[in-house]
Amino acid sequence: MEQGDRQTRGHSKKIMKSQCHRNIKRFSFPHRTVDIWNGLSEEIVTAESVHKFKDKLDKCRYTTR
């Protein structure tokens, strides 16, 4: 897939967030984590294994401080 063909910004595994009509769902854990997941880079999201994902996520989180 080329850069011009992409429908979304960021990585290719974005999660769509549903609309909330009540505050209970708006502040739930899954709803809050969608923005965090969508903000990750393509390199982190497409890691080959869980261990590599964790390593890349830790490097990203602790080097940006």
HTML snippet that shows the backbone in 3Dmol.js (N, CA, C, O; Angstrom):
<script src="https://3Dmol.org/build/3Dmol-min.js"></script>
<div id="view" style="width:600px;height:400px;position:relative"></div>
<script>
const pdb = `
ATOM      1  N   MET A   1       0.840  -1.169   0.000  1.00  0.00           N
ATOM      2  CA  MET A   1       0.000   0.000   0.000  1.00  0.00           C
ATOM      3  C   MET A   1       0.893   1.243   0.000  1.00  0.00           C
ATOM      4  O   MET A   1       1.810   1.352   0.814  1.00  0.00           O
ATOM      5  N   GLU A   2       0.630   2.152  -0.888  1.00  0.00           N
ATOM      6  CA  GLU A   2       1.411   3.375  -0.966  1.00  0.00           C
ATOM      7  C   GLU A   2       0.832   4.435  -0.052  1.00  0.00           C
ATOM      8  O   GLU A   2      -0.316   4.336   0.382  1.00  0.00           O
ATOM      9  N   GLN A   3       1.625   5.442   0.237  1.00  0.00           N
ATOM     10  CA  GLN A   3       1.198   6.499   1.150  1.00  0.00           C
ATOM     11  C   GLN A   3      -0.062   7.208   0.649  1.00  0.00           C
ATOM     12  O   GLN A   3      -0.909   7.582   1.460  1.00  0.00           O
ATOM     13  N   GLY A   4      -0.208   7.401  -0.653  1.00  0.00           N
ATOM     14  CA  GLY A   4      -1.370   8.098  -1.193  1.00  0.00           C
ATOM     15  C   GLY A   4      -2.667   7.316  -1.083  1.00  0.00           C
ATOM     16  O   GLY A   4      -3.746   7.905  -1.136  1.00  0.00           O
ATOM     17  N   ASP A   5      -2.581   6.003  -0.931  1.00  0.00           N
ATOM     18  CA  ASP A   5      -3.763   5.143  -0.874  1.00  0.00           C
ATOM     19  C   ASP A   5      -4.367   5.036   0.516  1.00  0.00           C
ATOM     20  O   ASP A   5      -5.452   4.473   0.662  1.00  0.00           O
ATOM     21  N   ARG A   6      -3.713   5.550   1.526  1.00  0.00           N
ATOM     22  CA  ARG A   6      -4.176   5.378   2.905  1.00  0.00           C
ATOM     23  C   ARG A   6      -5.417   6.219   3.173  1.00  0.00           C
ATOM     24  O   ARG A   6      -5.520   7.358   2.717  1.00  0.00           O
ATOM     25  N   GLN A   7      -6.351   5.649   3.913  1.00  0.00           N
ATOM     26  CA  GLN A   7      -7.571   6.338   4.279  1.00  0.00           C
ATOM     27  C   GLN A   7      -7.451   7.048   5.619  1.00  0.00           C
ATOM     28  O   GLN A   7      -8.182   8.003   5.882  1.00  0.00           O
ATOM     29  N   THR A   8      -6.531   6.587   6.473  1.00  0.00           N
ATOM     30  CA  THR A   8      -6.375   7.186   7.794  1.00  0.00           C
ATOM     31  C   THR A   8      -4.932   7.630   7.993  1.00  0.00           C
ATOM     32  O   THR A   8      -4.026   7.167   7.299  1.00  0.00           O
ATOM     33  N   ARG A   9      -4.735   8.516   8.931  1.00  0.00           N
ATOM     34  CA  ARG A   9      -3.386   8.924   9.294  1.00  0.00           C
ATOM     35  C   ARG A   9      -2.840   7.946  10.307  1.00  0.00           C
ATOM     36  O   ARG A   9      -3.601   7.265  10.995  1.00  0.00           O
ATOM     37  N   GLY A  10      -1.520   7.872  10.402  1.00  0.00           N
ATOM     38  CA  GLY A  10      -0.926   6.987  11.390  1.00  0.00           C
ATOM     39  C   GLY A  10      -0.807   5.572  10.874  1.00  0.00           C
ATOM     40  O   GLY A  10      -0.530   5.358   9.694  1.00  0.00           O
ATOM     41  N   HIS A  11      -1.013   4.605  11.747  1.00  0.00           N
ATOM     42  CA  HIS A  11      -0.829   3.203  11.368  1.00  0.00           C
ATOM     43  C   HIS A  11      -2.083   2.610  10.738  1.00  0.00           C
ATOM     44  O   HIS A  11      -3.150   3.223  10.737  1.00  0.00           O
ATOM     45  N   SER A  12      -1.927   1.400  10.204  1.00  0.00           N
ATOM     46  CA  SER A  12      -3.000   0.743   9.441  1.00  0.00           C
ATOM     47  C   SER A  12      -3.969  -0.045  10.305  1.00  0.00           C
ATOM     48  O   SER A  12      -4.933  -0.597   9.774  1.00  0.00           O
ATOM     49  N   LYS A  13      -3.759  -0.124  11.604  1.00  0.00           N
ATOM     50  CA  LYS A  13      -4.610  -0.923  12.482  1.00  0.00           C
ATOM     51  C   LYS A  13      -5.391  -0.042  13.456  1.00  0.00           C
ATOM     52  O   LYS A  13      -5.473  -0.338  14.648  1.00  0.00           O
ATOM     53  N   LYS A  14      -5.955   1.027  12.940  1.00  0.00           N
ATOM     54  CA  LYS A  14      -6.720   1.963  13.766  1.00  0.00           C
ATOM     55  C   LYS A  14      -8.010   1.315  14.258  1.00  0.00           C
ATOM     56  O   LYS A  14      -8.568   0.438  13.598  1.00  0.00           O
ATOM     57  N   ILE A  15      -8.472   1.752  15.410  1.00  0.00           N
ATOM     58  CA  ILE A  15      -9.738   1.290  15.978  1.00  0.00           C
ATOM     59  C   ILE A  15     -10.723   2.445  15.922  1.00  0.00           C
ATOM     60  O   ILE A  15     -10.399   3.568  16.309  1.00  0.00           O
ATOM     61  N   MET A  16     -11.906   2.169  15.446  1.00  0.00           N
ATOM     62  CA  MET A  16     -12.951   3.197  15.398  1.00  0.00           C
ATOM     63  C   MET A  16     -13.595   3.306  16.768  1.00  0.00           C
ATOM     64  O   MET A  16     -13.874   2.298  17.416  1.00  0.00           O
ATOM     65  N   LYS A  17     -13.827   4.523  17.199  1.00  0.00           N
ATOM     66  CA  LYS A  17     -14.444   4.763  18.501  1.00  0.00           C
ATOM     67  C   LYS A  17     -15.940   5.019  18.283  1.00  0.00           C
ATOM     68  O   LYS A  17     -16.320   5.856  17.464  1.00  0.00           O
ATOM     69  N   SER A  18     -16.772   4.298  19.014  1.00  0.00           N
ATOM     70  CA  SER A  18     -18.213   4.493  18.883  1.00  0.00           C
ATOM     71  C   SER A  18     -18.648   5.736  19.653  1.00  0.00           C
ATOM     72  O   SER A  18     -17.983   6.165  20.595  1.00  0.00           O
ATOM     73  N   GLN A  19     -19.761   6.298  19.240  1.00  0.00           N
ATOM     74  CA  GLN A  19     -20.275   7.470  19.939  1.00  0.00           C
ATOM     75  C   GLN A  19     -20.876   7.064  21.275  1.00  0.00           C
ATOM     76  O   GLN A  19     -21.476   5.996  21.405  1.00  0.00           O
ATOM     77  N   CYS A  20     -20.707   7.928  22.261  1.00  0.00           N
ATOM     78  CA  CYS A  20     -21.211   7.642  23.596  1.00  0.00           C
ATOM     79  C   CYS A  20     -22.367   8.589  23.908  1.00  0.00           C
ATOM     80  O   CYS A  20     -22.291   9.795  23.670  1.00  0.00           O
ATOM     81  N   HIS A  21     -23.413   8.022  24.433  1.00  0.00           N
ATOM     82  CA  HIS A  21     -24.557   8.835  24.821  1.00  0.00           C
ATOM     83  C   HIS A  21     -24.649   8.981  26.330  1.00  0.00           C
ATOM     84  O   HIS A  21     -25.449   9.766  26.840  1.00  0.00           O
ATOM     85  N   ARG A  22     -23.830   8.225  27.039  1.00  0.00           N
ATOM     86  CA  ARG A  22     -23.819   8.292  28.498  1.00  0.00           C
ATOM     87  C   ARG A  22     -22.386   8.380  28.990  1.00  0.00           C
ATOM     88  O   ARG A  22     -21.469   7.869  28.348  1.00  0.00           O
ATOM     89  N   ASN A  23     -22.197   9.027  30.126  1.00  0.00           N
ATOM     90  CA  ASN A  23     -20.856   9.179  30.679  1.00  0.00           C
ATOM     91  C   ASN A  23     -20.250   7.867  31.136  1.00  0.00           C
ATOM     92  O   ASN A  23     -19.026   7.743  31.183  1.00  0.00           O
ATOM     93  N   ILE A  24     -21.071   6.885  31.472  1.00  0.00           N
ATOM     94  CA  ILE A  24     -20.552   5.600  31.945  1.00  0.00           C
ATOM     95  C   ILE A  24     -19.672   4.971  30.874  1.00  0.00           C
ATOM     96  O   ILE A  24     -18.573   4.507  31.179  1.00  0.00           O
ATOM     97  N   LYS A  25     -20.124   4.946  29.649  1.00  0.00           N
ATOM     98  CA  LYS A  25     -19.336   4.351  28.573  1.00  0.00           C
ATOM     99  C   LYS A  25     -18.184   5.266  28.167  1.00  0.00           C
ATOM    100  O   LYS A  25     -17.111   4.774  27.820  1.00  0.00           O
ATOM    101  N   ARG A  26     -18.374   6.549  28.202  1.00  0.00           N
ATOM    102  CA  ARG A  26     -17.356   7.504  27.773  1.00  0.00           C
ATOM    103  C   ARG A  26     -16.077   7.395  28.594  1.00  0.00           C
ATOM    104  O   ARG A  26     -14.983   7.578  28.060  1.00  0.00           O
ATOM    105  N   PHE A  27     -16.202   7.102  29.875  1.00  0.00           N
ATOM    106  CA  PHE A  27     -15.043   7.021  30.749  1.00  0.00           C
ATOM    107  C   PHE A  27     -14.615   5.586  31.044  1.00  0.00           C
ATOM    108  O   PHE A  27     -13.847   5.354  31.978  1.00  0.00           O
ATOM    109  N   SER A  28     -15.094   4.632  30.275  1.00  0.00           N
ATOM    110  CA  SER A  28     -14.713   3.236  30.479  1.00  0.00           C
ATOM    111  C   SER A  28     -13.298   2.985  29.949  1.00  0.00           C
ATOM    112  O   SER A  28     -12.794   3.745  29.121  1.00  0.00           O
ATOM    113  N   PHE A  29     -12.670   1.922  30.429  1.00  0.00           N
ATOM    114  CA  PHE A  29     -11.293   1.613  30.039  1.00  0.00           C
ATOM    115  C   PHE A  29     -11.128   1.420  28.528  1.00  0.00           C
ATOM    116  O   PHE A  29     -10.236   2.038  27.947  1.00  0.00           O
ATOM    117  N   PRO A  30     -11.943   0.592  27.866  1.00  0.00           N
ATOM    118  CA  PRO A  30     -11.743   0.401  26.421  1.00  0.00           C
ATOM    119  C   PRO A  30     -11.892   1.696  25.631  1.00  0.00           C
ATOM    120  O   PRO A  30     -11.149   1.929  24.678  1.00  0.00           O
ATOM    121  N   HIS A  31     -12.830   2.525  26.015  1.00  0.00           N
ATOM    122  CA  HIS A  31     -13.061   3.768  25.288  1.00  0.00           C
ATOM    123  C   HIS A  31     -11.891   4.740  25.455  1.00  0.00           C
ATOM    124  O   HIS A  31     -11.546   5.457  24.515  1.00  0.00           O
ATOM    125  N   ARG A  32     -11.283   4.770  26.633  1.00  0.00           N
ATOM    126  CA  ARG A  32     -10.142   5.660  26.875  1.00  0.00           C
ATOM    127  C   ARG A  32      -8.890   5.185  26.160  1.00  0.00           C
ATOM    128  O   ARG A  32      -8.070   6.009  25.755  1.00  0.00           O
ATOM    129  N   THR A  33      -8.718   3.873  25.993  1.00  0.00           N
ATOM    130  CA  THR A  33      -7.489   3.346  25.417  1.00  0.00           C
ATOM    131  C   THR A  33      -7.464   3.405  23.896  1.00  0.00           C
ATOM    132  O   THR A  33      -6.400   3.226  23.303  1.00  0.00           O
ATOM    133  N   VAL A  34      -8.586   3.645  23.248  1.00  0.00           N
ATOM    134  CA  VAL A  34      -8.614   3.742  21.789  1.00  0.00           C
ATOM    135  C   VAL A  34      -7.707   4.875  21.316  1.00  0.00           C
ATOM    136  O   VAL A  34      -6.955   4.685  20.360  1.00  0.00           O
ATOM    137  N   ASP A  35      -7.750   6.032  21.944  1.00  0.00           N
ATOM    138  CA  ASP A  35      -6.902   7.157  21.543  1.00  0.00           C
ATOM    139  C   ASP A  35      -5.419   6.831  21.721  1.00  0.00           C
ATOM    140  O   ASP A  35      -4.592   7.209  20.891  1.00  0.00           O
ATOM    141  N   ILE A  36      -5.091   6.136  22.793  1.00  0.00           N
ATOM    142  CA  ILE A  36      -3.699   5.759  23.039  1.00  0.00           C
ATOM    143  C   ILE A  36      -3.224   4.788  21.953  1.00  0.00           C
ATOM    144  O   ILE A  36      -2.133   4.955  21.407  1.00  0.00           O
ATOM    145  N   TRP A  37      -4.039   3.777  21.639  1.00  0.00           N
ATOM    146  CA  TRP A  37      -3.687   2.798  20.602  1.00  0.00           C
ATOM    147  C   TRP A  37      -3.541   3.487  19.249  1.00  0.00           C
ATOM    148  O   TRP A  37      -2.580   3.217  18.528  1.00  0.00           O
ATOM    149  N   ASN A  38      -4.457   4.355  18.893  1.00  0.00           N
ATOM    150  CA  ASN A  38      -4.406   5.033  17.607  1.00  0.00           C
ATOM    151  C   ASN A  38      -3.226   5.994  17.511  1.00  0.00           C
ATOM    152  O   ASN A  38      -2.822   6.353  16.405  1.00  0.00           O
ATOM    153  N   GLY A  39      -2.671   6.415  18.628  1.00  0.00           N
ATOM    154  CA  GLY A  39      -1.538   7.319  18.628  1.00  0.00           C
ATOM    155  C   GLY A  39      -0.189   6.633  18.501  1.00  0.00           C
ATOM    156  O   GLY A  39       0.831   7.307  18.357  1.00  0.00           O
ATOM    157  N   LEU A  40      -0.162   5.306  18.552  1.00  0.00           N
ATOM    158  CA  LEU A  40       1.101   4.580  18.428  1.00  0.00           C
ATOM    159  C   LEU A  40       1.601   4.614  16.987  1.00  0.00           C
ATOM    160  O   LEU A  40       0.821   4.795  16.052  1.00  0.00           O
ATOM    161  N   SER A  41       2.902   4.438  16.821  1.00  0.00           N
ATOM    162  CA  SER A  41       3.495   4.449  15.481  1.00  0.00           C
ATOM    163  C   SER A  41       3.285   3.092  14.794  1.00  0.00           C
ATOM    164  O   SER A  41       2.986   2.087  15.439  1.00  0.00           O
ATOM    165  N   GLU A  42       3.450   3.098  13.486  1.00  0.00           N
ATOM    166  CA  GLU A  42       3.307   1.882  12.675  1.00  0.00           C
ATOM    167  C   GLU A  42       4.318   0.818  13.106  1.00  0.00           C
ATOM    168  O   GLU A  42       3.995  -0.370  13.134  1.00  0.00           O
ATOM    169  N   GLU A  43       5.515   1.231  13.434  1.00  0.00           N
ATOM    170  CA  GLU A  43       6.569   0.300  13.837  1.00  0.00           C
ATOM    171  C   GLU A  43       6.187  -0.470  15.095  1.00  0.00           C
ATOM    172  O   GLU A  43       6.450  -1.669  15.184  1.00  0.00           O
ATOM    173  N   ILE A  44       5.581   0.185  16.054  1.00  0.00           N
ATOM    174  CA  ILE A  44       5.189  -0.470  17.304  1.00  0.00           C
ATOM    175  C   ILE A  44       4.017  -1.416  17.068  1.00  0.00           C
ATOM    176  O   ILE A  44       4.029  -2.551  17.545  1.00  0.00           O
ATOM    177  N   VAL A  45       3.025  -0.964  16.349  1.00  0.00           N
ATOM    178  CA  VAL A  45       1.798  -1.742  16.150  1.00  0.00           C
ATOM    179  C   VAL A  45       2.053  -3.003  15.327  1.00  0.00           C
ATOM    180  O   VAL A  45       1.404  -4.025  15.552  1.00  0.00           O
ATOM    181  N   THR A  46       2.975  -2.946  14.391  1.00  0.00           N
ATOM    182  CA  THR A  46       3.212  -4.095  13.516  1.00  0.00           C
ATOM    183  C   THR A  46       4.403  -4.941  13.971  1.00  0.00           C
ATOM    184  O   THR A  46       5.050  -5.586  13.146  1.00  0.00           O
ATOM    185  N   ALA A  47       4.693  -4.946  15.252  1.00  0.00           N
ATOM    186  CA  ALA A  47       5.784  -5.769  15.790  1.00  0.00           C
ATOM    187  C   ALA A  47       5.485  -7.249  15.548  1.00  0.00           C
ATOM    188  O   ALA A  47       4.327  -7.666  15.523  1.00  0.00           O
ATOM    189  N   GLU A  48       6.547  -8.030  15.371  1.00  0.00           N
ATOM    190  CA  GLU A  48       6.395  -9.452  15.023  1.00  0.00           C
ATOM    191  C   GLU A  48       5.910 -10.312  16.181  1.00  0.00           C
ATOM    192  O   GLU A  48       5.264 -11.336  15.956  1.00  0.00           O
ATOM    193  N   SER A  49       6.211  -9.917  17.418  1.00  0.00           N
ATOM    194  CA  SER A  49       5.813 -10.726  18.570  1.00  0.00           C
ATOM    195  C   SER A  49       5.415  -9.806  19.722  1.00  0.00           C
ATOM    196  O   SER A  49       5.637  -8.596  19.677  1.00  0.00           O
ATOM    197  N   VAL A  50       4.835 -10.394  20.729  1.00  0.00           N
ATOM    198  CA  VAL A  50       4.416  -9.631  21.908  1.00  0.00           C
ATOM    199  C   VAL A  50       5.632  -9.053  22.619  1.00  0.00           C
ATOM    200  O   VAL A  50       5.590  -7.922  23.104  1.00  0.00           O
ATOM    201  N   HIS A  51       6.709  -9.819  22.683  1.00  0.00           N
ATOM    202  CA  HIS A  51       7.915  -9.354  23.360  1.00  0.00           C
ATOM    203  C   HIS A  51       8.523  -8.148  22.639  1.00  0.00           C
ATOM    204  O   HIS A  51       8.953  -7.191  23.282  1.00  0.00           O
ATOM    205  N   LYS A  52       8.558  -8.196  21.305  1.00  0.00           N
ATOM    206  CA  LYS A  52       9.084  -7.066  20.536  1.00  0.00           C
ATOM    207  C   LYS A  52       8.160  -5.859  20.662  1.00  0.00           C
ATOM    208  O   LYS A  52       8.626  -4.721  20.718  1.00  0.00           O
ATOM    209  N   PHE A  53       6.845  -6.105  20.708  1.00  0.00           N
ATOM    210  CA  PHE A  53       5.883  -5.017  20.901  1.00  0.00           C
ATOM    211  C   PHE A  53       6.142  -4.320  22.233  1.00  0.00           C
ATOM    212  O   PHE A  53       6.181  -3.091  22.298  1.00  0.00           O
ATOM    213  N   LYS A  54       6.318  -5.106  23.295  1.00  0.00           N
ATOM    214  CA  LYS A  54       6.569  -4.530  24.618  1.00  0.00           C
ATOM    215  C   LYS A  54       7.876  -3.753  24.659  1.00  0.00           C
ATOM    216  O   LYS A  54       7.938  -2.673  25.246  1.00  0.00           O
ATOM    217  N   ASP A  55       8.921  -4.293  24.039  1.00  0.00           N
ATOM    218  CA  ASP A  55      10.207  -3.604  24.014  1.00  0.00           C
ATOM    219  C   ASP A  55      10.104  -2.261  23.284  1.00  0.00           C
ATOM    220  O   ASP A  55      10.597  -1.244  23.771  1.00  0.00           O
ATOM    221  N   LYS A  56       9.461  -2.268  22.120  1.00  0.00           N
ATOM    222  CA  LYS A  56       9.315  -1.034  21.347  1.00  0.00           C
ATOM    223  C   LYS A  56       8.432  -0.028  22.067  1.00  0.00           C
ATOM    224  O   LYS A  56       8.689   1.175  22.021  1.00  0.00           O
ATOM    225  N   LEU A  57       7.397  -0.517  22.730  1.00  0.00           N
ATOM    226  CA  LEU A  57       6.511   0.373  23.476  1.00  0.00           C
ATOM    227  C   LEU A  57       7.248   1.001  24.651  1.00  0.00           C
ATOM    228  O   LEU A  57       7.101   2.197  24.904  1.00  0.00           O
ATOM    229  N   ASP A  58       8.030   0.217  25.364  1.00  0.00           N
ATOM    230  CA  ASP A  58       8.819   0.755  26.479  1.00  0.00           C
ATOM    231  C   ASP A  58       9.826   1.795  26.006  1.00  0.00           C
ATOM    232  O   ASP A  58       9.982   2.838  26.640  1.00  0.00           O
ATOM    233  N   LYS A  59      10.512   1.522  24.895  1.00  0.00           N
ATOM    234  CA  LYS A  59      11.477   2.478  24.358  1.00  0.00           C
ATOM    235  C   LYS A  59      10.788   3.781  23.967  1.00  0.00           C
ATOM    236  O   LYS A  59      11.320   4.865  24.204  1.00  0.00           O
ATOM    237  N   CYS A  60       9.630   3.675  23.380  1.00  0.00           N
ATOM    238  CA  CYS A  60       8.876   4.866  22.979  1.00  0.00           C
ATOM    239  C   CYS A  60       8.402   5.651  24.204  1.00  0.00           C
ATOM    240  O   CYS A  60       8.508   6.877  24.232  1.00  0.00           O
ATOM    241  N   ARG A  61       7.891   4.967  25.191  1.00  0.00           N
ATOM    242  CA  ARG A  61       7.352   5.639  26.382  1.00  0.00           C
ATOM    243  C   ARG A  61       8.429   6.290  27.218  1.00  0.00           C
ATOM    244  O   ARG A  61       8.215   7.379  27.751  1.00  0.00           O
ATOM    245  N   TYR A  62       9.585   5.654  27.350  1.00  0.00           N
ATOM    246  CA  TYR A  62      10.602   6.163  28.261  1.00  0.00           C
ATOM    247  C   TYR A  62      11.627   7.069  27.599  1.00  0.00           C
ATOM    248  O   TYR A  62      12.401   7.718  28.302  1.00  0.00           O
ATOM    249  N   THR A  63      11.662   7.137  26.283  1.00  0.00           N
ATOM    250  CA  THR A  63      12.589   8.046  25.611  1.00  0.00           C
ATOM    251  C   THR A  63      11.949   9.392  25.292  1.00  0.00           C
ATOM    252  O   THR A  63      12.658  10.360  25.018  1.00  0.00           O
ATOM    253  N   THR A  64      10.619   9.470  25.322  1.00  0.00           N
ATOM    254  CA  THR A  64       9.942  10.726  24.986  1.00  0.00           C
ATOM    255  C   THR A  64       9.743  11.618  26.190  1.00  0.00           C
ATOM    256  O   THR A  64       9.211  12.719  26.048  1.00  0.00           O
ATOM    257  N   ARG A  65      10.151  11.184  27.373  1.00  0.00           N
ATOM    258  CA  ARG A  65       9.970  12.006  28.576  1.00  0.00           C
ATOM    259  C   ARG A  65      10.979  13.098  28.670  1.00  0.00           C
ATOM    260  O   ARG A  65      10.960  13.876  29.625  1.00  0.00           O
TER     261      ARG A  65
END
`;
const viewer = $3Dmol.createViewer("view");
viewer.addModel(pdb, "pdb");
viewer.setStyle({}, {cartoon: {color: "spectrum"}});
viewer.zoomTo();
viewer.render();
</script>
